Structures are given as structure tokens and as C-alpha cells.
Amino acid sequence: MENDIFMNGLLSIAYFFFNPLFIISLIVALLVGYFRVKRERRSFRVRILPGVTELKRILAESWLHAVILSILISGIGLVVDIGWIILFCIISIVFILTLNFKMTSPIYYAAIAFGGLLLLQYVSPSFEYRGWQVENLNFLGSLAITIPIIAGLLLIAEGRLIDKHGGKHASTYLIRTKRGLKAGVFKAKKLWLIPTLFLVPGDMIGTYLPYWPQFTLGESAFTFIPVPIVIGFSQVIRSKFPSVLAKQIGRAVIVIGFAVTALGIAAIWMPILGWAALIAGTAARFGVSIAVSLRERNGQFVLSPLSKGLVIVGVLPDSPSEKMGLQPGEIIRSVNGQAVQNEKELYSAIQLNAAHCRLQVIDREGEVRLMQQVLYHHDHHRLGLLVVQ
């Protein structure tokens, strides 16, 4: 008996880690890092961060959100149909494999899965699979309440992640402007994994895994299902700095999330509001993506060449420039007292004092500051700076 319980416990854990969505998200994170490194090497002949950076951060930045979401969903008692969870995961996989992270918001997964089940009930009301029957779904009952509330909570988590982490470590690369000059743009591309516990009717899982942990409430049995929720964020940024734009997008998504959650709660008294929450939330989230993309596409470059000085577009990790606190968007006016206008002049000015480097820098707010750094033989000969000229 104890051996059976132990083996089924291990099996339940294995089901999560061998979930196709979990495995695919890890592979996609590696691909994102690979393509980022290739893009950086094309522009600067050097990569800024290792290719495994995205994989390392896929859970490190989101684990707290996973804990909070699991506690909220389970504590409130939001019971979800297993068919919706399966369709949710399938849609997630399809969207993630496109590598178009603008379409990897959880509101899209939730709304499309809800609509897919509704369509299935209309087209094939007698559909059944291993005891699951589509005719048992009540789209003007619990589904119209729980799914919008869950979608709203996931949107709030998405907004928080974008606000806090969306602008961090944005990659930079060079493009040609309409005037034929080179300018730098930021590319923020993130993938977050949020393992979340969902409540489903206990008899659905117990049929196949008798010792899967269950609990009863009244006459009903329930069980926890760990689901890997994957959220992506992608944005090309040229008219603002990533930290600024990410906060704006994140806060807009949080507002949408609260609105969807509120409508989901209101669906307790008027179920059709749950449908409205999913439709309006999907439209609003899509509208934010389109509005930001159009604005950035037509905006002025913040990383464009100037007549005086060198504009920083990137800083290599653990380099003298990072130790000095230099940031993309700042302008180097002089090095060791010599005015610089291009990389050749920068390199020559550094050689004036191979052991000590003094920079005159104009920061993002337009203020002038002087910076100094001792240079060592193993330091990057150009301070670890990526510039546009």
C-alpha cells in the first residue's frame, strides 16, 4: 500500500516535468537565447549575455507568482474542468512554437480554450473521452465564473512580470534608418514559466491514479493538478528605454487583469458577464500590443548617432563600463581629456593612459558626470562598450 502511494506520488511529479508544455518551454527558451546571440554578433561581433540566460531566468523571475497564484486559485476554490486545462495547454504549445511572444498572453489561451469547448459542445454535443463528456459543461454556470477570474489573475501576474522584469537585460542591435544611418534598437524578449496548481473534480484523476492526493468538500471530491503556465513578452523598442516602456505596458496589463477579474466575480450574479470578461480582456490585451508596436515603429530613435560624442547602445557584463555604471542611451563626450566621435578615436584615447580611464559622460537626463576606472590587462580594450556611430 505504502509503496503504491509512493510510486503514484513519483508518477504525479513525473507527469508535470514530462508535460509537453514544460519541455517545449525549456527548448523555446534556449532557442530565444540562441537567436539573440546570433543577432548581437551580427551587429557587434560579440554577444552581450550567454545564450542560456533566458533558460536560467524562465523560472527564477516567476516562481513567487506561481506560489501566489496557486494559493489564490486553490484557496478561493476555483474548480476548473479538466478538458479546459488540456485545451489551454495545447493552445499554449501552438502559440509558443510560433516564437511570436506577442501572442503568448494567458488571456488568449483562456479565451480560446473556453471558445473551443463551447464550439465542441455545439458541433458534437455527444463527444466523450475516457469518461469526460462535453455535454456536462455548463457555460452559463461555473465555467463562466471560474475561467474569467483565473484569466484575470493570470493577467495581473503577467503585468507584474512585465513591469518588474520586462525591461531588464533587453538585447540591443543595429538597424538602418530611412536616412541610411545606423541606429540602435532594444529587443525585449522574455519567457516565464509559472507552475500553478489547479483544482479539478477528484474522480477525473482518481480513475487513472488512485493514490493521487484528493480531498472532499461535502459530497464532492477534488484534486490538485500542477499545470505549467507559460507567459511570453516581446517588444522592439526604439523611442524609449526598456525599463520605462515595460512599466507602462505592465501597468496597463495589470489594469486589464483587475477588470477581467471583477467581471468574472460579477458573473456570479450574471453569468454572461464572464463571457464579456474574456472577450473584452482579449481585445484590450491585443489593443495594448498593437498600440505600443505602432507607436514604437513610428517613434524617434533614442540610440542614434550624434554630431558630438558616442552613444552607448550596450554594456558587456563584468566589464570596466559596467563597473562604472554606464548605461545604454548615455553619451561619451571625451576619454582621458580627448573628444571622441567614433570607435577609432575612443580606442586611441584609451591608449593615452592604459592603466587609468577618465570619461566625461552625459547621462539619460542630460546631466554631465565624470567617471574613472582603473584598467587591468585582462579588461576589454574598449571598456566593454557597444556604441553607435
C-alpha angles and dihedrals in degrees: 000000000000090000090053092051091048093048093047089049090054090046092053091052090047090052089061097046092044092046105128090229091056094048094044092050090056092049092048091050089056091049091051090054092046094052091044092055091049091051093049093048091052090055103035107010088238135076119237100208131015117270092245093059094100091049092051092051098043092095103012093074097041109038093098091054088052091055094047094046092048091051093047097046094044095039094051089046099236102175114199130197113250091226090060091050092052093048090045090056094046092052090047091055093049094050095044093051090059087065086219098128093184085079097048099089114129091232088068093051093047097046096044092047090050091048091046092055091046090052091047091053090050096046099037111014092171095055112136134175123183093330096319111120124192091207089068092064115107109204092181092048134050095339091060088056108036100043096052091046091050091045090051092050090049090050090053089051090048091051092049091051093049092046094049104031109012095091098040119110093357111182120239131210139164129255135177116256124217088263091057095252126127118250133175125240132185123235114200110189119163137169122195128189118208113185103204132184115230128191117232132169106283098227092063093066099028091066090068102024108034095184097046105130111268138170133195131228112189106316096335128092123213136185138193121246119192110220124186105226112196121202123186133194127192131169136155107218125195110143099050138029115267096243091055097046094043091056091051093050093042094052092047090053091048090054090051089049093054091048092051091047091050092050089048090055090047088054087074086078099027111026095192087069087070089061090047090051093056094045095045093043092051092048093046094048091048090047092055091052093048095045093050093045093050092047093050093045091057098035129105120265116254089193102055130128118273131205090239123038139358121285114222113227099170145006124211117232118258091010128132088255092057090048089054090052096243115167137194111271095037119118126228109214100174142002120208089347094308120116112236130203104164141018093268091057090045091054093046092049092051090055090060087078110015093182101045131035126199119189133190106209135182109210129213091274092054095252121139119232135172120227131188133191135176110233125216130200093255095051120109107272091231096045092256092285128150111200141176121227 
